[in-house]
Amino acid sequence: MTLISASDMSAAMATGETTSEALVSAALDRIAEPEGEGARVFTAVLRDEALADARSADEVGKKGALNGVPVSIKCLFDVKGLVTTSGSKLFAKNAPATSDAAIVARLRDAGAVIVGHTNMTEFAYSGLGMNPHYGTPGNPADRTRIPGGSSSGAAVSVADGMAAIGIGTDTGGSCRIPAAFCGLVGWKPTASRVPSEGCFPLSGSLDSIGSIANTVADCELADAVMAGESYAPAVAPELSGLRFAVLENYVLDGLTPHVAAAFESALVILKEQGAQIDRITIPDLDRLPSLNARGGIIAAEALAIHKDHLAEREAEYDPRVSVRILKGETLEPGEYEALLKARAEISTTADGLTAGYDAILMPTVATEAPVIAELDADEALYGSQNLLALRNTTVANFLDRCAISLPIPVTGLPVGLMLMGETMGDHKLFAVARAVEETFAG
């Protein structure tokens, strides 16, 4: 019996078909496989603790919505007893956390079994998922290719059956990019809904806490738990009653033929089921490259966090990360404040242009997953591919909206379809995403 979703696991445990101990043991065995990706996916594994928690879940019975389900945690969240490395050697010798991050505590309260800390791009500052300190997990579709980032380990932990749900952060696409590259569902909430206490920040203005899973339902369940809400599964509406908008500017530039074909095939499927699809533009999005030319809001806020560390220990950073943080030094006086003002103004304008649509559609990423060796060998290629990987997903962060990436039915390397909702329109977007997911499943 293959159980890949938390919902299926919970149902099977409820009927006695399996136990949490069996599920967690299987996940831990996959992590430990010598020929597998476990050593690159996890920076720390809680084998003994996870097995003890699983046995407790079996003995005590239903504790919460995630009771007995194996869950992985990105290594920038505090997990009691583990060092919060944030994917960096800089923090490797820090003292272990003495308490859980807010969202980890909520997951435990819901019965989740935490199997360990997952690898990530150092300090979450790249969409490619490469890490020179702890290794780069291979993409499940092609191990020579990147998994996407920054929540690289979170995605591969789910794809390879090491966890049912991977918890990550999303500042510019860090849950949705690896989900798209790995053929999974990736969720980014409206940032303010989920508490960030105990999470090492990248950009306080743009950080959000999401998840990667095999199904929309699992992301929705994890989101409810982390947001401190009661879980009420969304009801999928009829597609014939939905109205979508496709952005014609900015997000469709430079698509590879494979991604372009997959995206158009997804639109055809939705249209055949009666969905209305309009083509619109948000002209202000074309301003984003110039607004971010000197690193933008993220670089400014990351520099404030890392300035002292960089002054003393820059050599210990991944240079592909430190160079992006240091771009914050090039911002002109008053530019950061002007960027925050521009963000607010552009968001207000965009809200007016997209009002009345159930979701905005775009390819999650403009390309399929690049080859690791090619990016390692070419610094300029790494930089250009990173910017392209982040381009579409960053739109939702900049506009402070919720968004989800769903795998498009396609032959070949995985491609994601991103649905962007409204600010605080998270529950509605989950319902819409369920409808699209059901249609894609056919």
N, C-alpha and C positions, 0 to 999 in steps of 0.2 A: 504493500500500500504506500503510494507516494502522496505525501501531504505537503503542499508548498505554501499554503496560505494559513494565516492565523485563524481565520474563520473555520477552515476545514479541520485544523488541529483541535480547536475548541470543541467542535461537534464530535470528532472522533473520541476525544477524551471523555466527553459527556456520556457517550454510549458504551464506554468501556473497550472500544476497539484498540485504543492505545493509551499510553500514560505519558505524563510529562517527562518522567525519567527516561523513557524510551526515546522520546523526541529530542530531548536535550543531549542524551548520550550520542545519538546519531549526528547531531550538529557538531558536537565536540570531536567526534571521530573524523568528520570531514575536515575540520580545522587541522587536525593532527596528521592527516595523510601526507607522507613524505613527498609524494609527487604532485601534491595539490598546491593551492595558492595560500594556504593558511598562514604560513610564516610571513608572507607579504601583506596579507589582509589584516592580520591582527598584530597590534603592538603589545598587547597583554591579553592573556586568556584566564578566565576565572573558573577553571575546570572543577576544582573541589567545591567551591562555593555554589556554582551553578547546579551541580549534581545534588547538593544538599537542599538547595531551594526547590529543585524539581521534585525530590522525594517529599518535601514538606507540602508542595502543591497537591501531590497525589493523596497525601494523608488527610489534609485539612479540607480538601474539596474546594468548591467555587469561592474564590476570594474576590475576584474582580474580572473585568472584561478581557484581560489578557492572561488569565490564570494559567500558569504552566507553559506559556509560549516563549520560546527562545528569541531574545532580542539582542542586537548588537548596538554599541554606543560609540559614536565618533570620539576620538581621543582628545577633543578639546572640552569635553564635559567632565566635571568632577564625578568620579565614581569612588566611593569610600574604599580606601586601601590601595588605590592605584595612583600612579604619578600621571598628572595631566600634562602630557608632553606637547600637545597641539601639533604633533607631527615633526617636532624639532628636537635636535640633540641639545639645544640650548637649555631646555627644561628637564632633561633626562635624569639629572641627579637631584631634582627637587624632592621635597618630602611628599609622601603619598597624601592624597586628599583625606581629610578627616570626616567629611560628610559628603553626601550625594548632592549633585546639582538638583535644582528644583524639579526639572522634568524627569530626572532619573528616579527621584523619590516618588513622583506620581506614578511612573511606570511600575515601580516595585509595589506600590500600594494597590495597583490594579492586577498584581499577580505575575507580572512579567518576570522571566528568568533572564538575568543579564549574563551573557556568555563572555563578554570581554570588550576591550577597547579596540576600535578599528582604525586603521591607517588612513592618512589623508595627505593632501598637499600641505607643506609646512605653513602653519598659521592661516590655512584656508585661502591663500592668496593665489589661486590659479584655477582655471576650469578644466585642466588636462589630467590632473590626478597623479602626476609624477612626483616621486620623493627619493632623493639621493641618499637619505639617512636610513630609511627603513625598507627601501625597495618599492617598486611599482607593481601592484597586482595586475595580472594579465586579464584582458577583457574576456569574458566567458565565450563570446562569439568567435574570437581569434586571439589567442594568448600573446601574439606579437604586437597587439594593438593596446592603446591606452584604455583604461576603464572610464575616464572622465573624472572630473573633480569639482570641488575639492574633496567631496565625500566618497573617495574612491573605494576604500575598504568597505564602507557601508553597502555600496551597490554589489560588490563581488561577494560579500558575505551572504546576501540574499540570493543572488544568482546561483551560487554554488551550494546552497542548502546548509550554510553554516548558521543561519538565523532566518526567522520568518519575516522579521522587520528590521531594517537598519535605520537608526536614528542619526540624522545629520543636521548640518546648518546650511543655509542658503542665503548668501549675501549678494550674489550675482548670477546664481544658477547652480549652486553646488550640490543640490539634491536632484534637480531636473536634468542636468547635463549627463551625469553618470547613469541615471535611469534611462535616458534616451540611447546612449551608447551601448548599454547592456541589455536592452529589451525589457525594461521594467517600468513600473509606475513611480514617478517622483513627485512629491508634493511640497509646495511652498505656501505657507499660510500668510494671511495678513499679519505682519510682524508683531503687532502689539498683543495679539491674542495669546501668545505663549511666553511664559516668563523666561528670562535669560540668566537668572542668578545661577552662578556656578558654571557658566560657559565662558571660555576665554574669548574675548571679542576680536573681531576684525574691524568692523565699522558699526558703531552704535546706531547710526541712522538707518542702516540698510540690512543689518543682520536679521535673519528669521530662522526659526527652528522647525524643521520638517522631517520627512521620512521617505524611505524607499522600500517598496514592497512588490509583490507579484500582482496585487489587485488594488483597485480603488477602495474597496471596502476596508482593506487592512490599513491603508494610509488614513482613511477616515476614522477608523477606530483609534489608531495611535494619536491622531490629532486631537480627538475628543479627550483622551486621557491626559495628554500634555497640556491642553488648554484648561483642564479642570472642569470639563463639561460632562453632562450625562450623555451617554452614547445612544443616539436614536438614528438608526440607519436611514440614509436618504432614500427617497423613492424616486426611481428613474422616470422622468417624464417621457411622453411620446416624442420622438425626434421630429415628427411632422408639425409639432407645435413650437419648435425652437427656432430662434433667429440668431444666426452667427454672422460675424464680420471677419473678413480676411484683410489684413493690412497689406496694402499694395506698395507702400514705401518702406525703406530701411531694412525690414526683416527678410525680404525675398532676394536681396542682392547677393550675388556670389554663391548661390546654392550649387552643390555638386549635382550632376545629372541623376545620381541615385536618389538623393534627398528630394530633388525637385519632382521626380516621377512618383516617389512614395507619397509626397504631400498632395499632389494632384489626385492620386488614387484614393486617398483618404477623403478628399472633398467630394469625389464622385460617389463614394459609398454613402456619405451623409446626405447628399442631394437625392440619391435614389430612395432613401427612406423618408423623403419629404421635408428635410430641413431646409430653411431659407438661408442662403448664403449671399451676403452683399460684399462688395469690395469698397473699402474706405481707405483714407489716408489720415495719418496724424502728423502733419507737417513738422511739428516741433521735435519729433524723434530724430530728424535729420540733423538736429543741433547737438546730439549727444556726443559724437566724436570730438567736436571742438570743446564742449564743456568738460570732457574727460581727458583732454590732450596732455594736461600736466598731472594726471592721476585722479583728478576729480575728488569727490567726497570721500571715497574709500581711502585713497592714498593719504589725504589730509588727516583722517581719523586714525588710520593705522600708524602713521608716523608719530602721532602723539603718544600712542601706546608703546612703540618700539624705540623711540629716539635714544633713550639711555642705554638700552641693550645694544643697539647698533654702534653707539659711540665706543663701547667697551669690547664688544664681541662679534663684530660684523663678520669676521672670517668663519664663524660657526654657522652662519645662515646659508641656506640654499641661495646662491647668487641670483637665481632667476626670480626669487621672492624678494630679496633685499633690494634689488634694483627697482622693483615696482613700489616698494614702500618709500624708498628714498626720492621717488618722483614728487612726493609731497613737499620736499624742500624747494621745488621749483614754482610752487604756487605763489602768485603775486599777493601783496598785502590786500586784504579785503576780498580775495577771490573765493575763499571758502564760504564766507557769509553770502556772497553773491550766488554761489552754486546752490546753497540751501533755498534761497529765494526763488531761483529759477526752477528748482525742482517743484516747489509748491505751486508756482504759476503754471508750469507745464502740466502738472497733475490735474489741476482744475480745468484747464482747457480740454485735456483728454477725456475727463469725466463727461463733459458735455458732448463730445464727438461720439462717444461709445454708449451713451445712454440708450436703453431700450434693447440692447443686444444681450443675449444670454451668455455669450462668451466671445472672446476674440481669438481667432485661430491663426497659428503660424507654425512653421517647423521649429521644433525645440532647438535644434542646432543645425547650422547651415551645411555641415559636412558629416560624413560617417567618421568613425573613430580613426585617428591617424596612427601610424606605426611608431612604436616607442623608439626604436633605433634611429629612425629618421629625425625625430625631434631631438634626441640626445646629440646627434651629430651636427645639427644646424641650429645655432642660437637664433638666427633671424626667423627661421621657419617656426621654431617654438613660439616666438613672440607673436607672429602673425596668426598662427593657428589658435593660440590662446585667446587673442582678441576676438577672432571669429567664433570660437566656441561659446564665448560669453555674450556675444552681441545680442541675440534675441532674448535670452533669458533675463538679462539685466533690465530689460524694459519693465518687467513686472516689479522688480525691486525698486527701480527709480520712481515708478508711479505709486508705490506702496500698495500693491494689489496682491491678491492670491492667484496662484497659477498651478497647473498640474500638467505633467507630461505623460502621455499614454503611448505604448508601442503601436505603431502602424503595422497592419498585416502586410508583410513584404518578404520577398525572397532575397537572401543575401544579408549583409550587415544590418543590424537594427537601426531604425529611424524613429524618432519621437514626434508626436503631434502635441503641441502645447495649446492648452486652453487657458486663457487669462480671464479672470473674473473681476468683479469690482472690489474696492476696498471694503472689508468686512462682509463681503458676499461669499464667504467660504462655504457655508452650508448649501447655498444654491449651486455653487460650482461643483461640489461633490455630487449632487443629484444629476447635473448635466453630464459630468464625467462618467457616471454610471451608465447613462443612456448611450453614450458614445462607445464605451467599453463593451457593452452588450451587443451593440451593432457590429463592432469589429470582430467579436467572437463568432458572429454569424449564425 
